[in-house]
Amino acid sequence: MPAHAYKFAAAMQAAQGSDAPILLHVETRVGHGIGKPLAFILDSVADQFTFFARQFGVEF
C-alpha cells in the first residue's frame, strides 16, 4: 500500500508556494531496487522525461 508516498506527495504539494504539479509514480506490479525488469525502469524514466518536458514547454 503506497499510502506513505501519497501522503508525502500531498505534503510536498501543500508546502510549495505555487500551483506547479508534483510527480508521483506508483507502480504496484513490481517491487523496488534490484530485480526490477528493464521494461519497468524504461517506463519510469520515460514518464519522468515526459513530465519535465511538459513542465518546461518542450514540444516533440
Legacy VTK file of the C-alpha trace (Angstrom):
# vtk DataFile Version 3.0
C-alpha trace
ASCII
DATASET POLYDATA
POINTS 60 float
0.000 0.000 0.000
1.649 3.236 -1.140
-0.186 5.394 1.407
3.024 6.981 2.695
4.002 8.028 -0.827
0.593 9.652 -1.354
0.867 11.472 1.962
4.390 12.642 1.148
3.347 13.949 -2.281
0.358 15.738 -0.735
2.598 17.317 1.912
5.058 18.479 -0.768
2.261 19.976 -2.832
0.783 21.755 0.205
4.197 23.111 1.262
5.163 24.630 -2.064
4.271 28.200 -2.896
2.911 27.620 -6.394
0.431 25.598 -8.418
3.150 23.506 -10.040
2.318 19.801 -10.039
4.169 17.171 -8.037
5.059 13.958 -9.865
4.177 10.764 -8.022
4.684 7.494 -9.866
3.336 4.417 -8.090
3.969 1.027 -9.653
2.040 -1.717 -7.904
3.117 -4.645 -10.077
6.815 -4.656 -9.122
8.999 -4.029 -6.120
11.846 -1.566 -5.938
15.573 -1.858 -6.382
17.317 -4.960 -7.643
15.242 -7.282 -9.762
13.010 -4.652 -11.353
12.508 -5.592 -15.019
14.162 -3.308 -17.561
10.799 -2.505 -19.174
9.526 -1.010 -15.899
12.709 1.039 -15.466
12.407 2.409 -19.004
8.716 3.229 -18.487
9.572 5.121 -15.310
12.345 7.125 -16.987
10.068 7.899 -19.946
7.378 9.155 -17.546
9.909 11.411 -15.816
11.213 12.885 -19.079
7.656 13.456 -20.304
6.743 15.224 -17.057
9.774 17.520 -17.263
9.251 18.197 -20.958
5.646 19.248 -20.339
6.660 21.470 -17.414
9.313 23.247 -19.472
7.138 23.515 -22.601
9.255 21.207 -24.763
7.404 20.030 -27.865
8.331 16.985 -29.871
LINES 1 61
60 0 1 2 3 4 5 6 7 8 9 10 11 12 13 14 15 16 17 18 19 20 21 22 23 24 25 26 27 28 29 30 31 32 33 34 35 36 37 38 39 40 41 42 43 44 45 46 47 48 49 50 51 52 53 54 55 56 57 58 59
